Amino acid sequence: MGKEFAYRKLDVYHKALSWVLDVYKLVATFPVFEMHALGGQLRRASVSVTSNIAEGMSRSSTKEIAHFLEVSYGSLMEANSQLEIAQLLGYIDKCDLDNIETKTMEIARMLSGLRNRILENNN
């Protein structure tokens, strides 16, 4: 397959990629009128998680890498908030929200840990 990109070596990237697919499956169950509103916002926020991991790992400075991991974390929290709204509106059930939030919390811990390790190794 050629060159192995740095982000593809990260467990957090693979967890987040799987999580994005889970989010897309949930959004597919939304009412048609929400596909471009809340559904679109949720899809963009979830894709931003993996995109920012990939972009960050392409940077040469630890400060930049840490910044993109922070942006990824922020997108993860944005998507989680939107999932809560979807549950309150009845688009997804509480069990689905609980299941995806378990994965969200794991990814959040992994992102924080990776960011901290990168910054500690720079000092």
N, C-alpha and C positions, 0 to 999 in steps of 0.2 A: 504493500500500500504506500510505500515511500516514507517520507519524513513523519515522525511521530510528534505531533504538536504537544507542547507542555501541558496545556489545560486538559488534554485527554488522559493524562497520567493521574489526574486528581480524582479521588473517590467522591469528593463533594460535587464535582462536575457531573459524574454519572448519576449520582443520587438526584441532583437537580434536574437533569435531563428526564429521568423517569417521572419526577414530580410534575414537570411541564406536561408530559403526556397525560397524567392523571387529571390535571387542571383542564386540559382540552376536552377530555371525555366528559367531565362535569359540565363544562360550558355547552357542549353539544346537546344537553338535556334542557337548556334554558328555553323559555318561550321565544318564538320567532322575533317578536318585537324587541327583545333584549339582546339579540345577537350582535348588533352594532353598537349598542350603548354599553351596559355593564359587561357583556360578554367580550366585546372588543377591548375594553380597558383591561380586563382580567387576562386575556390572551397576551396583550402587549407587556403587561407587568411580569407575567410568568416567563416569557421569552427573554426579557431583560435580565433575569437572574443568570441564566447560562451565558448569555451574550457578554455580560460584564465580567464573568469569571474568565471567559476566553480572551477578551480584550485585555484585561488586567495582566494575565499571564504572558502576554506578548510584550509588555513594557519592560524596560531595562532597569528602572529605578524602583527600589522597594517602596518608596513613598507613593509612586504611581500605582504599583500593584495593590498596595493597601487601599488606596482611594477607590479603585474599581471593585475591590471586594466589599467595601463599604456601600457602594452604589448597588451592588448585587444584593446585599443584605436589605437595603432600603426597598428595593423592588420586591423582595420576598415578603416583607412586612406589608407593603402596599397590596399585593395580591391576597395576602391573608385577610386583610381588612375587607377586601371586595368579596372574598368567599363568605365572610361573616354576613355581609349585606345580602348576598344571594340566599343564604340560609334563612335569614329573617324574612325575606320576601317569599320564601317557600319554593325557590328554584332548586335547592338541594336540601336533603334532609340532614338532621343533626348527626346521624351516624356517618354520613359522607364527610361532613365538616370535621368531625372528630378524627376520622381516619387520615384525612389529608393534613390536618394540623399536627398530627404526630410526626408525619414526614417533614412538615415545615419546621418544626422545632429541631429536629435532627440536623437538617440542612443549616439552620441558623447557628447551631452550636459548631458545626463543622466550618462554616465561613468565619466565625469569630476566632476559632482556634487557629485556622490557617493564617488569618490576618495577624494575629498575635505572634505566631511563630516567625512569620516573615519579618515583622518589625523587630523582634528580639534578636534574630540572626544578623540584623543590620547593625546592632549596637556592639 
